[in-house]
Amino acid sequence: MPAKKSKRIYILIAREIPRIRKNYLVFLTIFLLPFAIHEVVAQSSDSIKTTEVTFESEGVTLAGTLYAPKQPDAAVVIVHGSDRVPRMPKFAELLAKNNLLVLTYDKRGVGASGGMYAGPEVGTNNISTDNLTLLAKDANAAAQIIHQHHNDVPIGLVGFSQAGWIIPIAAHNNPLIEFMVLFSCPTITTLEQLRFQFYTNGRTDFWENHTEKDARYHIKNDPDQYQFTATDPKDMLSKLSIPGLWLFGEKDIQIPVKMGMEHLNTFKAQGKPFEYVLFPTLGHNTAFADTTEPVDISIHWIQQEVLKIKKNAR
């Protein structure tokens, strides 16, 4: 990322504080110092080395691509959402241009990866505890591949949507994971998320016609259309001490954002190093919106946390 773009983001964040504060106090002010001391000039695509990799996880072979800048500051594994998602080269290259070593892989049962895909398109319960735990093991197997080849950089997990349940499981079970970034990820249980999603029913104008109180009532009281043991990400988050960043779109109709922020505020009050940013005009697709601001902020946050991690390791 060119230095001049860092300055633009700094100014934009400072402007956003008054508008966002009326909803919830977020962490935007912590970016002021890192921008002054740690600017990274984006690398060109030609300087990024790509390597095709395969690795084993729970009896199947998964396939992906490693994107390696010349001198990475940290490494990340990209964790998928719920859909049939192959590796994500454009997103991986964007992160790699900002001095992050990135492993992105085809989701289990997708593309060149073995195993069986479980997801909404094939009518399976893709948010069962068993499946979420299995996908967490896949993410940890990917992190192990990074560690085998690059054991001198901090490793984190970056994920989307469904990854809000997967990443806490993976991080809790893997001491290699030192930070996490979660785009539009739930902090409620899997059953609560389904109640909310069935209630919004994909209506893009949902928040124009419903209140927060109304949504919370249905999340608490609607009958469940599926019967299975719920996964609560707060169980694992309560056991984690690594830093985490959540990026929310206020118009999200897949997850109840303000409930998520309340949960994170509770964790923050307990001393957890969890932060979040709210984007008032965005919906569920924060990582791939028309604006690059969520991704830009996440990159700078990672750079800041890596500085802390390396300082503490001295």
Secondary structure, DSSP 8 states (H G I E B T S, - for coil): --HHHHHHHHHHHHHHHHHHHTT---SGGGGHHHHHH-------GGG-EEEEEEEEETTEEEEEEEEE-SS-SEEEEEE--SS-----HHHHHHHHTTTEEEEEE--TTSTT--S---SGGGT--TTSHHHHHHHHHHHHHHHHHHHHH-TTS-EEEEEETTHHHHHHHHHHT-TTEEEEEEES---S-HHHHHHHHHHHTT-TTHHHH--HHHHHHHHHHS--SS-S----HHHHHTT--S-EEEEEETT-SSS-HHHHHHHHHHHHHTT--EEEEEETT--S-GGGSSS-HHHHHHHHHHHHHHHHHHHHH-
